[in-house]
Amino acid sequence: MEAIVPRPLTSGTGVSADRFDSARRTAALTGSGLDLASLLPSEWVGGAYGSGGPEVRQLAFGFVPLTDCAPIVVAHAQGIFAKHGITSSLGKFTSWTALRDALNSGATHAAQMLFGMPVGAAVGRLGTEQKPLVIPWTLSRNGQAITLGAKHRGRFSADAKALRPLAAECRDKGRPMVFGITLPPGTHAMWLRYWLGAGGIHPDKDVALITIPPPQMVANMKTGRMDGFCVGEPWNARAISEELGFTALLSEQIWPDHPEKVLAFTEEFAEANPNSVKAVLKALQEASVWCDDPANYDALAGLLAQPEYLNVPVALVRARVGTSVDFGDGRQASDLRGVTFHARNANYPQAKHCVWWLSQFRRWNMLPTTPDYLGVAGRVLRPDFYEAAMKELGATHGGADFAPETLFDGRVFDPAEPEEYAASFPVTSLRK
């Protein structure tokens, strides 16, 4: 597959965006804290630095009924979008593909998305007619889980190695274990793949993965069709409440503070309407701070549980908001980070997260050739919008972070060496 390189843009003053992108990448790689705005003339009106009010004031936001749509719902319901000049309308979608199509067609202007969707769009993994997407805001960190069916309770828990003999037995009998994911290039697919791979189970050879929309996960578990699934909340909590399954482990136990959902725009819309994008980000900043305040957890659960949003009992939402979790098999945890909407620099769109995703696409042979890791990250991740909005708002943030990450299996991801990382796994589909 041909690598995708950011398209060159120039402003009306002759300032090349190549210079801007290069500086942005350098800042990301070095953590220099570079003031990107200082590189541009004061009269520059391209990219994220246009002046004035929103170009488009009536915006449609799309979401899938998951707890981590919370900042969008709060900004809408509490009038925070309106405070920043945006008249918002919300559309609920039952699947990620339906939401993707709405964003492509322009029926939706901005959407809650799995982190892997805009990345997948950039490398041809989201459909041949997919428009380029950008991420100016990370909506949430953590907050997902791997659920196993009740029949496995007491036999397995967090360690996938214990599951390996059963997976091999079922495979050899021609009836492989079945696990549900929400979208092949999405976050839940990657957490499940990573967990299985760490246990010596090949997700493409030893088990079967099927794609199911989040709200339908529990119903499919009820039919006995699946051995497990990975999904966001409150659907893991619902499986426990209906005694259909238990939580094997939380996604934050795989990678603490991993990227999860993002707010995505088409690149076309964002470039044409930078002030609208900034207005949205300012509203989300305020909403995200509110969502992260423990004093608001009960109110947040009550809001999200309403029929127009998640349409579930309040208790199910509340059970997975905060730092304590009942795993449904006798295990409890009370020192978790939990789903995070703002804390610990959660909202900054980090280039290294895109690089990690591409490395996993390589690992599982979703990309047959080495991609332009930083080139794709530079086009998809847009901290220029984020930094401009926060500067106008007077809000502080932690900036770019290109430091290595260590996941639960002890393997270190160095974003400066992504291809080496992709090739380092013993369980892999990468053609070396």
TORKOL-4160 file (C-alpha; in steps of 0.2 Angstrom, whole numbers, padded with zeros to 4 digits, m for minus):
432
<pt num="1" X="0000" Y="0000" Z="0000"/>
<pt num="2" X="0007" Y="0017" Z="m0005"/>
<pt num="3" X="0011" Y="0028" Z="0011"/>
<pt num="4" X="0000" Y="0043" Z="0014"/>
<pt num="5" X="0009" Y="0059" Z="0016"/>
<pt num="6" X="0001" Y="0075" Z="0022"/>
<pt num="7" X="m0004" Y="0086" Z="0008"/>
<pt num="8" X="0006" Y="0102" Z="0007"/>
<pt num="9" X="m0005" Y="0118" Z="0012"/>
<pt num="10" X="0000" Y="0136" Z="0010"/>
<pt num="11" X="m0008" Y="0151" Z="0018"/>
<pt num="12" X="m0012" Y="0167" Z="0009"/>
<pt num="13" X="0004" Y="0175" Z="0016"/>
<pt num="14" X="0015" Y="0162" Z="0008"/>
<pt num="15" X="0019" Y="0152" Z="0024"/>
<pt num="16" X="0021" Y="0134" Z="0019"/>
<pt num="17" X="0012" Y="0122" Z="0031"/>
<pt num="18" X="0026" Y="0110" Z="0028"/>
<pt num="19" X="0036" Y="0121" Z="0039"/>
<pt num="20" X="0022" Y="0121" Z="0052"/>
<pt num="21" X="0020" Y="0102" Z="0051"/>
<pt num="22" X="0039" Y="0100" Z="0053"/>
<pt num="23" X="0039" Y="0110" Z="0068"/>
<pt num="24" X="0024" Y="0102" Z="0075"/>
<pt num="25" X="0032" Y="0085" Z="0073"/>
<pt num="26" X="0049" Y="0091" Z="0080"/>
<pt num="27" X="0039" Y="0097" Z="0096"/>
<pt num="28" X="0031" Y="0080" Z="0097"/>
<pt num="29" X="0047" Y="0071" Z="0096"/>
<pt num="30" X="0057" Y="0081" Z="0108"/>
<pt num="31" X="0043" Y="0087" Z="0120"/>
<pt num="32" X="0050" Y="0105" Z="0117"/>
<pt num="33" X="0034" Y="0113" Z="0122"/>
<pt num="34" X="0036" Y="0124" Z="0106"/>
<pt num="35" X="0023" Y="0138" Z="0104"/>
<pt num="36" X="0017" Y="0134" Z="0087"/>
<pt num="37" X="0008" Y="0150" Z="0085"/>
<pt num="38" X="0024" Y="0159" Z="0086"/>
<pt num="39" X="0029" Y="0152" Z="0069"/>
<pt num="40" X="0015" Y="0160" Z="0060"/>
<pt num="41" X="0011" Y="0179" Z="0055"/>
<pt num="42" X="m0002" Y="0187" Z="0065"/>
<pt num="43" X="m0013" Y="0190" Z="0050"/>
<pt num="44" X="m0012" Y="0171" Z="0045"/>
<pt num="45" X="m0030" Y="0165" Z="0043"/>
<pt num="46" X="m0027" Y="0147" Z="0037"/>
<pt num="47" X="m0028" Y="0130" Z="0047"/>
<pt num="48" X="m0034" Y="0132" Z="0065"/>
<pt num="49" X="m0029" Y="0150" Z="0068"/>
<pt num="50" X="m0043" Y="0159" Z="0059"/>
<pt num="51" X="m0051" Y="0173" Z="0069"/>
<pt num="52" X="m0069" Y="0177" Z="0072"/>
<pt num="53" X="m0084" Y="0167" Z="0076"/>
<pt num="54" X="m0089" Y="0149" Z="0070"/>
<pt num="55" X="m0091" Y="0148" Z="0051"/>
<pt num="56" X="m0105" Y="0135" Z="0053"/>
<pt num="57" X="m0115" Y="0137" Z="0069"/>
<pt num="58" X="m0128" Y="0123" Z="0067"/>
<pt num="59" X="m0118" Y="0107" Z="0069"/>
<pt num="60" X="m0124" Y="0089" Z="0070"/>
<pt num="61" X="m0115" Y="0077" Z="0082"/>
<pt num="62" X="m0115" Y="0059" Z="0080"/>
<pt num="63" X="m0113" Y="0046" Z="0094"/>
<pt num="64" X="m0114" Y="0028" Z="0098"/>
<pt num="65" X="m0123" Y="0024" Z="0115"/>
<pt num="66" X="m0108" Y="0021" Z="0126"/>
<pt num="67" X="m0103" Y="0030" Z="0142"/>
<pt num="68" X="m0088" Y="0038" Z="0134"/>
<pt num="69" X="m0099" Y="0049" Z="0123"/>
<pt num="70" X="m0102" Y="0059" Z="0139"/>
<pt num="71" X="m0093" Y="0075" Z="0135"/>
<pt num="72" X="m0103" Y="0077" Z="0119"/>
<pt num="73" X="m0120" Y="0074" Z="0128"/>
<pt num="74" X="m0115" Y="0086" Z="0143"/>
<pt num="75" X="m0110" Y="0100" Z="0131"/>
<pt num="76" X="m0126" Y="0098" Z="0122"/>
<pt num="77" X="m0138" Y="0095" Z="0137"/>
<pt num="78" X="m0130" Y="0109" Z="0148"/>
<pt num="79" X="m0130" Y="0122" Z="0134"/>
<pt num="80" X="m0111" Y="0123" Z="0133"/>
<pt num="81" X="m0110" Y="0121" Z="0115"/>
<pt num="82" X="m0122" Y="0136" Z="0114"/>
<pt num="83" X="m0111" Y="0146" Z="0125"/>
<pt num="84" X="m0098" Y="0145" Z="0112"/>
<pt num="85" X="m0109" Y="0149" Z="0098"/>
<pt num="86" X="m0114" Y="0132" Z="0092"/>
<pt num="87" X="m0132" Y="0126" Z="0090"/>
<pt num="88" X="m0130" Y="0107" Z="0092"/>
<pt num="89" X="m0141" Y="0093" Z="0088"/>
<pt num="90" X="m0136" Y="0075" Z="0092"/>
<pt num="91" X="m0139" Y="0059" Z="0082"/>
<pt num="92" X="m0138" Y="0041" Z="0090"/>
<pt num="93" X="m0131" Y="0028" Z="0079"/>
<pt num="94" X="m0131" Y="0009" Z="0083"/>
<pt num="95" X="m0115" Y="0005" Z="0074"/>
<pt num="96" X="m0099" Y="0013" Z="0070"/>
<pt num="97" X="m0101" Y="0010" Z="0051"/>
<pt num="98" X="m0117" Y="0019" Z="0051"/>
<pt num="99" X="m0109" Y="0034" Z="0060"/>
<pt num="100" X="m0095" Y="0033" Z="0048"/>
<pt num="101" X="m0107" Y="0034" Z="0033"/>
<pt num="102" X="m0116" Y="0049" Z="0041"/>
<pt num="103" X="m0099" Y="0059" Z="0043"/>
<pt num="104" X="m0094" Y="0055" Z="0025"/>
<pt num="105" X="m0110" Y="0061" Z="0018"/>
<pt num="106" X="m0111" Y="0077" Z="0028"/>
<pt num="107" X="m0126" Y="0072" Z="0038"/>
<pt num="108" X="m0116" Y="0073" Z="0053"/>
<pt num="109" X="m0102" Y="0086" Z="0055"/>
<pt num="110" X="m0093" Y="0079" Z="0070"/>
<pt num="111" X="m0093" Y="0062" Z="0078"/>
<pt num="112" X="m0087" Y="0051" Z="0093"/>
<pt num="113" X="m0076" Y="0038" Z="0085"/>
<pt num="114" X="m0065" Y="0024" Z="0090"/>
<pt num="115" X="m0047" Y="0030" Z="0089"/>
<pt num="116" X="m0043" Y="0018" Z="0076"/>
<pt num="117" X="m0056" Y="0024" Z="0064"/>
<pt num="118" X="m0048" Y="0040" Z="0058"/>
<pt num="119" X="m0031" Y="0031" Z="0057"/>
<pt num="120" X="m0039" Y="0017" Z="0047"/>
<pt num="121" X="m0046" Y="0029" Z="0036"/>
<pt num="122" X="m0029" Y="0036" Z="0032"/>
<pt num="123" X="m0022" Y="0020" Z="0026"/>
<pt num="124" X="m0037" Y="0012" Z="0017"/>
<pt num="125" X="m0044" Y="0002" Z="0031"/>
<pt num="126" X="m0061" Y="0010" Z="0033"/>
<pt num="127" X="m0068" Y="0008" Z="0015"/>
<pt num="128" X="m0063" Y="0013" Z="m0002"/>
<pt num="129" X="m0074" Y="0029" Z="m0003"/>
<pt num="130" X="m0069" Y="0035" Z="0015"/>
<pt num="131" X="m0065" Y="0053" Z="0016"/>
<pt num="132" X="m0049" Y="0058" Z="0026"/>
<pt num="133" X="m0053" Y="0061" Z="0044"/>
<pt num="134" X="m0044" Y="0071" Z="0058"/>
<pt num="135" X="m0043" Y="0070" Z="0076"/>
<pt num="136" X="m0041" Y="0087" Z="0085"/>
<pt num="137" X="m0047" Y="0080" Z="0102"/>
<pt num="138" X="m0046" Y="0064" Z="0112"/>
<pt num="139" X="m0063" Y="0062" Z="0120"/>
<pt num="140" X="m0058" Y="0048" Z="0133"/>
<pt num="141" X="m0045" Y="0037" Z="0139"/>
<pt num="142" X="m0048" Y="0020" Z="0147"/>
<pt num="143" X="m0066" Y="0013" Z="0151"/>
<pt num="144" X="m0067" Y="m0003" Z="0141"/>
<pt num="145" X="m0066" Y="m0021" Z="0146"/>
<pt num="146" X="m0065" Y="m0039" Z="0140"/>
<pt num="147" X="m0080" Y="m0049" Z="0146"/>
<pt num="148" X="m0080" Y="m0068" Z="0146"/>
<pt num="149" X="m0096" Y="m0079" Z="0146"/>
<pt num="150" X="m0103" Y="m0085" Z="0163"/>
<pt num="151" X="m0099" Y="m0103" Z="0158"/>
<pt num="152" X="m0080" Y="m0098" Z="0160"/>
<pt num="153" X="m0082" Y="m0090" Z="0177"/>
<pt num="154" X="m0071" Y="m0098" Z="0190"/>
<pt num="155" X="m0060" Y="m0106" Z="0176"/>
<pt num="156" X="m0052" Y="m0090" Z="0169"/>
<pt num="157" X="m0049" Y="m0072" Z="0173"/>
<pt num="158" X="m0036" Y="m0059" Z="0168"/>
<pt num="159" X="m0023" Y="m0071" Z="0161"/>
<pt num="160" X="m0026" Y="m0076" Z="0143"/>
<pt num="161" X="m0012" Y="m0090" Z="0145"/>
<pt num="162" X="m0025" Y="m0100" Z="0155"/>
<pt num="163" X="m0037" Y="m0099" Z="0141"/>
<pt num="164" X="m0024" Y="m0106" Z="0128"/>
<pt num="165" X="m0027" Y="m0125" Z="0130"/>
<pt num="166" X="m0046" Y="m0122" Z="0128"/>
<pt num="167" X="m0044" Y="m0111" Z="0113"/>
<pt num="168" X="m0033" Y="m0124" Z="0105"/>
<pt num="169" X="m0045" Y="m0139" Z="0109"/>
<pt num="170" X="m0060" Y="m0129" Z="0101"/>
<pt num="171" X="m0049" Y="m0124" Z="0086"/>
<pt num="172" X="m0044" Y="m0142" Z="0083"/>
<pt num="173" X="m0062" Y="m0148" Z="0084"/>
<pt num="174" X="m0067" Y="m0136" Z="0071"/>
<pt num="175" X="m0078" Y="m0126" Z="0083"/>
<pt num="176" X="m0066" Y="m0111" Z="0088"/>
<pt num="177" X="m0070" Y="m0100" Z="0102"/>
<pt num="178" X="m0080" Y="m0084" Z="0096"/>
<pt num="179" X="m0076" Y="m0067" Z="0102"/>
<pt num="180" X="m0085" Y="m0051" Z="0098"/>
<pt num="181" X="m0077" Y="m0034" Z="0093"/>
<pt num="182" X="m0085" Y="m0018" Z="0087"/>
<pt num="183" X="m0075" Y="m0014" Z="0071"/>
<pt num="184" X="m0059" Y="m0023" Z="0064"/>
<pt num="185" X="m0048" Y="m0007" Z="0065"/>
<pt num="186" X="m0055" Y="m0001" Z="0081"/>
<pt num="187" X="m0050" Y="0000" Z="0099"/>
<pt num="188" X="m0059" Y="m0015" Z="0106"/>
<pt num="189" X="m0052" Y="m0026" Z="0092"/>
<pt num="190" X="m0034" Y="m0020" Z="0097"/>
<pt num="191" X="m0036" Y="m0023" Z="0115"/>
<pt num="192" X="m0044" Y="m0040" Z="0112"/>
<pt num="193" X="m0030" Y="m0045" Z="0100"/>
<pt num="194" X="m0016" Y="m0039" Z="0111"/>
<pt num="195" X="m0023" Y="m0048" Z="0126"/>
<pt num="196" X="m0025" Y="m0064" Z="0116"/>
<pt num="197" X="m0008" Y="m0063" Z="0108"/>
<pt num="198" X="0000" Y="m0060" Z="0125"/>
<pt num="199" X="m0008" Y="m0076" Z="0131"/>
<pt num="200" X="m0001" Y="m0086" Z="0116"/>
<pt num="201" X="m0017" Y="m0086" Z="0106"/>
<pt num="202" X="m0017" Y="m0080" Z="0088"/>
<pt num="203" X="m0033" Y="m0070" Z="0085"/>
<pt num="204" X="m0034" Y="m0075" Z="0067"/>
<pt num="205" X="m0029" Y="m0093" Z="0068"/>
<pt num="206" X="m0034" Y="m0100" Z="0085"/>
<pt num="207" X="m0051" Y="m0091" Z="0088"/>
<pt num="208" X="m0065" Y="m0083" Z="0078"/>
<pt num="209" X="m0068" Y="m0064" Z="0079"/>
<pt num="210" X="m0085" Y="m0057" Z="0074"/>
<pt num="211" X="m0090" Y="m0039" Z="0072"/>
<pt num="212" X="m0105" Y="m0034" Z="0082"/>
<pt num="213" X="m0112" Y="m0016" Z="0086"/>
<pt num="214" X="m0109" Y="m0011" Z="0105"/>
<pt num="215" X="m0128" Y="m0011" Z="0110"/>
<pt num="216" X="m0130" Y="m0029" Z="0103"/>
<pt num="217" X="m0115" Y="m0037" Z="0112"/>
<pt num="218" X="m0125" Y="m0043" Z="0127"/>
<pt num="219" X="m0140" Y="m0050" Z="0116"/>
<pt num="220" X="m0127" Y="m0060" Z="0106"/>
<pt num="221" X="m0120" Y="m0067" Z="0122"/>
<pt num="222" X="m0137" Y="m0072" Z="0128"/>
<pt num="223" X="m0139" Y="m0083" Z="0113"/>
<pt num="224" X="m0124" Y="m0093" Z="0117"/>
<pt num="225" X="m0116" Y="m0087" Z="0101"/>
<pt num="226" X="m0100" Y="m0080" Z="0109"/>
<pt num="227" X="m0087" Y="m0085" Z="0122"/>
<pt num="228" X="m0082" Y="m0067" Z="0125"/>
<pt num="229" X="m0082" Y="m0049" Z="0119"/>
<pt num="230" X="m0073" Y="m0032" Z="0121"/>
<pt num="231" X="m0083" Y="m0017" Z="0121"/>
<pt num="232" X="m0086" Y="m0001" Z="0130"/>
<pt num="233" X="m0097" Y="0003" Z="0145"/>
<pt num="234" X="m0111" Y="0000" Z="0151"/>
<pt num="235" X="m0112" Y="m0016" Z="0141"/>
<pt num="236" X="m0099" Y="m0025" Z="0151"/>
<pt num="237" X="m0109" Y="m0020" Z="0167"/>
<pt num="238" X="m0125" Y="m0026" Z="0159"/>
<pt num="239" X="m0118" Y="m0043" Z="0155"/>
<pt num="240" X="m0114" Y="m0045" Z="0174"/>
<pt num="241" X="m0131" Y="m0038" Z="0179"/>
<pt num="242" X="m0140" Y="m0051" Z="0168"/>
<pt num="243" X="m0128" Y="m0065" Z="0174"/>
<pt num="244" X="m0122" Y="m0068" Z="0157"/>
<pt num="245" X="m0104" Y="m0065" Z="0160"/>
<pt num="246" X="m0090" Y="m0057" Z="0170"/>
<pt num="247" X="m0076" Y="m0045" Z="0167"/>
<pt num="248" X="m0059" Y="m0054" Z="0163"/>
<pt num="249" X="m0049" Y="m0037" Z="0164"/>
<pt num="250" X="m0051" Y="m0019" Z="0160"/>
<pt num="251" X="m0043" Y="m0011" Z="0145"/>
<pt num="252" X="m0033" Y="0001" Z="0157"/>
<pt num="253" X="m0025" Y="m0015" Z="0164"/>
<pt num="254" X="m0018" Y="m0018" Z="0147"/>
<pt num="255" X="m0012" Y="0000" Z="0144"/>
<pt num="256" X="m0015" Y="0013" Z="0158"/>
<pt num="257" X="m0022" Y="0029" Z="0150"/>
<pt num="258" X="m0023" Y="0022" Z="0133"/>
<pt num="259" X="m0032" Y="0032" Z="0120"/>
<pt num="260" X="m0050" Y="0027" Z="0117"/>
<pt num="261" X="m0063" Y="0038" Z="0109"/>
<pt num="262" X="m0060" Y="0054" Z="0099"/>
<pt num="263" X="m0070" Y="0068" Z="0091"/>
<pt num="264" X="m0067" Y="0067" Z="0073"/>
<pt num="265" X="m0071" Y="0078" Z="0058"/>
<pt num="266" X="m0068" Y="0076" Z="0040"/>
<pt num="267" X="m0052" Y="0084" Z="0035"/>
<pt num="268" X="m0062" Y="0094" Z="0022"/>
<pt num="269" X="m0074" Y="0101" Z="0035"/>
<pt num="270" X="m0060" Y="0105" Z="0048"/>
<pt num="271" X="m0050" Y="0115" Z="0035"/>
<pt num="272" X="m0064" Y="0125" Z="0029"/>
<pt num="273" X="m0072" Y="0129" Z="0046"/>
<pt num="274" X="m0057" Y="0131" Z="0058"/>
<pt num="275" X="m0067" Y="0142" Z="0070"/>
<pt num="276" X="m0081" Y="0130" Z="0071"/>
<pt num="277" X="m0069" Y="0117" Z="0076"/>
<pt num="278" X="m0061" Y="0128" Z="0089"/>
<pt num="279" X="m0078" Y="0132" Z="0096"/>
<pt num="280" X="m0082" Y="0114" Z="0098"/>
<pt num="281" X="m0066" Y="0110" Z="0107"/>
<pt num="282" X="m0068" Y="0125" Z="0119"/>
<pt num="283" X="m0085" Y="0118" Z="0124"/>
<pt num="284" X="m0078" Y="0100" Z="0126"/>
<pt num="285" X="m0065" Y="0107" Z="0137"/>
<pt num="286" X="m0078" Y="0113" Z="0149"/>
<pt num="287" X="m0089" Y="0098" Z="0148"/>
<pt num="288" X="m0074" Y="0086" Z="0150"/>
<pt num="289" X="m0069" Y="0095" Z="0166"/>
<pt num="290" X="m0086" Y="0093" Z="0173"/>
<pt num="291" X="m0087" Y="0074" Z="0168"/>
<pt num="292" X="m0071" Y="0071" Z="0177"/>
<pt num="293" X="m0077" Y="0078" Z="0194"/>
<pt num="294" X="m0082" Y="0064" Z="0206"/>
<pt num="295" X="m0095" Y="0076" Z="0213"/>
<pt num="296" X="m0104" Y="0075" Z="0196"/>
<pt num="297" X="m0103" Y="0056" Z="0194"/>
<pt num="298" X="m0121" Y="0053" Z="0200"/>
<pt num="299" X="m0128" Y="0067" Z="0189"/>
<pt num="300" X="m0118" Y="0061" Z="0174"/>
<pt num="301" X="m0124" Y="0043" Z="0176"/>
<pt num="302" X="m0142" Y="0050" Z="0177"/>
<pt num="303" X="m0140" Y="0060" Z="0161"/>
<pt num="304" X="m0132" Y="0047" Z="0151"/>
<pt num="305" X="m0145" Y="0034" Z="0156"/>
<pt num="306" X="m0159" Y="0043" Z="0148"/>
<pt num="307" X="m0168" Y="0035" Z="0133"/>
<pt num="308" X="m0161" Y="0047" Z="0120"/>
<pt num="309" X="m0144" Y="0043" Z="0125"/>
<pt num="310" X="m0139" Y="0026" Z="0132"/>
<pt num="311" X="m0157" Y="0020" Z="0137"/>
<pt num="312" X="m0151" Y="0009" Z="0152"/>
<pt num="313" X="m0154" Y="0009" Z="0171"/>
<pt num="314" X="m0144" Y="0022" Z="0179"/>
<pt num="315" X="m0135" Y="0009" Z="0190"/>
<pt num="316" X="m0127" Y="0001" Z="0175"/>
<pt num="317" X="m0119" Y="0017" Z="0170"/>
<pt num="318" X="m0114" Y="0022" Z="0188"/>
<pt num="319" X="m0106" Y="0005" Z="0191"/>
<pt num="320" X="m0092" Y="0009" Z="0178"/>
<pt num="321" X="m0089" Y="0028" Z="0181"/>
<pt num="322" X="m0076" Y="0031" Z="0194"/>
<pt num="323" X="m0061" Y="0021" Z="0202"/>
<pt num="324" X="m0070" Y="0005" Z="0209"/>
<pt num="325" X="m0076" Y="m0010" Z="0199"/>
<pt num="326" X="m0085" Y="m0026" Z="0203"/>
<pt num="327" X="m0078" Y="m0039" Z="0190"/>
<pt num="328" X="m0093" Y="m0050" Z="0193"/>
<pt num="329" X="m0083" Y="m0066" Z="0198"/>
<pt num="330" X="m0079" Y="m0061" Z="0216"/>
<pt num="331" X="m0064" Y="m0049" Z="0211"/>
<pt num="332" X="m0065" Y="m0031" Z="0216"/>
<pt num="333" X="m0054" Y="m0016" Z="0212"/>
<pt num="334" X="m0054" Y="0001" Z="0220"/>
<pt num="335" X="m0038" Y="0009" Z="0214"/>
<pt num="336" X="m0042" Y="0011" Z="0196"/>
<pt num="337" X="m0040" Y="0026" Z="0184"/>
<pt num="338" X="m0057" Y="0023" Z="0177"/>
<pt num="339" X="m0064" Y="0031" Z="0161"/>
<pt num="340" X="m0055" Y="0048" Z="0160"/>
<pt num="341" X="m0062" Y="0063" Z="0150"/>
<pt num="342" X="m0049" Y="0076" Z="0155"/>
<pt num="343" X="m0036" Y="0072" Z="0169"/>
<pt num="344" X="m0018" Y="0068" Z="0165"/>
<pt num="345" X="m0018" Y="0078" Z="0148"/>
<pt num="346" X="m0031" Y="0066" Z="0142"/>
<pt num="347" X="m0038" Y="0077" Z="0128"/>
<pt num="348" X="m0021" Y="0081" Z="0119"/>
<pt num="349" X="m0021" Y="0072" Z="0102"/>
<pt num="350" X="m0004" Y="0063" Z="0103"/>
<pt num="351" X="0005" Y="0058" Z="0088"/>
<pt num="352" X="0012" Y="0042" Z="0096"/>
<pt num="353" X="m0005" Y="0035" Z="0098"/>
<pt num="354" X="m0007" Y="0035" Z="0080"/>
<pt num="355" X="0010" Y="0027" Z="0078"/>
<pt num="356" X="0005" Y="0013" Z="0090"/>
<pt num="357" X="m0010" Y="0010" Z="0080"/>
<pt num="358" X="m0001" Y="0008" Z="0064"/>
<pt num="359" X="0011" Y="m0003" Z="0072"/>
<pt num="360" X="m0003" Y="m0015" Z="0077"/>
<pt num="361" X="m0010" Y="m0014" Z="0059"/>
<pt num="362" X="0007" Y="m0020" Z="0053"/>
<pt num="363" X="0008" Y="m0033" Z="0067"/>
<pt num="364" X="m0009" Y="m0041" Z="0061"/>
<pt num="365" X="m0005" Y="m0039" Z="0042"/>
<pt num="366" X="m0018" Y="m0025" Z="0040"/>
<pt num="367" X="m0004" Y="m0015" Z="0031"/>
<pt num="368" X="0006" Y="m0026" Z="0020"/>
<pt num="369" X="0020" Y="m0013" Z="0018"/>
<pt num="370" X="0028" Y="m0001" Z="0030"/>
<pt num="371" X="0018" Y="0015" Z="0032"/>
<pt num="372" X="0024" Y="0032" Z="0034"/>
<pt num="373" X="0021" Y="0032" Z="0052"/>
<pt num="374" X="0025" Y="0051" Z="0056"/>
<pt num="375" X="0017" Y="0056" Z="0039"/>
<pt num="376" X="0000" Y="0048" Z="0043"/>
<pt num="377" X="0001" Y="0054" Z="0061"/>
<pt num="378" X="0004" Y="0072" Z="0055"/>
<pt num="379" X="m0011" Y="0072" Z="0044"/>
<pt num="380" X="m0023" Y="0063" Z="0056"/>
<pt num="381" X="m0018" Y="0070" Z="0073"/>
<pt num="382" X="m0021" Y="0089" Z="0073"/>
<pt num="383" X="m0014" Y="0097" Z="0089"/>
<pt num="384" X="m0014" Y="0113" Z="0080"/>
<pt num="385" X="m0033" Y="0115" Z="0082"/>
<pt num="386" X="m0032" Y="0109" Z="0100"/>
<pt num="387" X="m0018" Y="0121" Z="0105"/>
<pt num="388" X="m0026" Y="0136" Z="0096"/>
<pt num="389" X="m0043" Y="0133" Z="0105"/>
<pt num="390" X="m0035" Y="0130" Z="0122"/>
<pt num="391" X="m0024" Y="0146" Z="0120"/>
<pt num="392" X="m0039" Y="0156" Z="0116"/>
<pt num="393" X="m0048" Y="0149" Z="0131"/>
<pt num="394" X="m0034" Y="0152" Z="0142"/>
<pt num="395" X="m0033" Y="0133" Z="0147"/>
<pt num="396" X="m0017" Y="0124" Z="0151"/>
<pt num="397" X="m0012" Y="0107" Z="0145"/>
<pt num="398" X="0003" Y="0095" Z="0145"/>
<pt num="399" X="0007" Y="0096" Z="0127"/>
<pt num="400" X="0015" Y="0083" Z="0116"/>
<pt num="401" X="0022" Y="0067" Z="0123"/>
<pt num="402" X="0033" Y="0056" Z="0113"/>
<pt num="403" X="0039" Y="0045" Z="0127"/>
<pt num="404" X="0039" Y="0026" Z="0126"/>
<pt num="405" X="0025" Y="0016" Z="0134"/>
<pt num="406" X="0025" Y="0000" Z="0143"/>
<pt num="407" X="0010" Y="m0011" Z="0141"/>
<pt num="408" X="0004" Y="m0025" Z="0153"/>
<pt num="409" X="0015" Y="m0039" Z="0145"/>
<pt num="410" X="0031" Y="m0029" Z="0149"/>
<pt num="411" X="0034" Y="m0025" Z="0131"/>
<pt num="412" X="0040" Y="m0007" Z="0128"/>
<pt num="413" X="0033" Y="0003" Z="0114"/>
<pt num="414" X="0046" Y="0016" Z="0108"/>
<pt num="415" X="0036" Y="0027" Z="0095"/>
<pt num="416" X="0053" Y="0032" Z="0087"/>
<pt num="417" X="0055" Y="0013" Z="0082"/>
<pt num="418" X="0038" Y="0008" Z="0077"/>
<pt num="419" X="0043" Y="m0005" Z="0063"/>
<pt num="420" X="0055" Y="m0014" Z="0075"/>
<pt num="421" X="0041" Y="m0014" Z="0088"/>
<pt num="422" X="0028" Y="m0021" Z="0076"/>
<pt num="423" X="0040" Y="m0035" Z="0071"/>
<pt num="424" X="0045" Y="m0040" Z="0089"/>
<pt num="425" X="0029" Y="m0050" Z="0094"/>
<pt num="426" X="0030" Y="m0069" Z="0095"/>
<pt num="427" X="0012" Y="m0070" Z="0090"/>
<pt num="428" X="0010" Y="m0060" Z="0074"/>
<pt num="429" X="0003" Y="m0060" Z="0056"/>
<pt num="430" X="0017" Y="m0049" Z="0050"/>
<pt num="431" X="0026" Y="m0055" Z="0035"/>
<pt num="432" X="0044" Y="m0052" Z="0039"/>
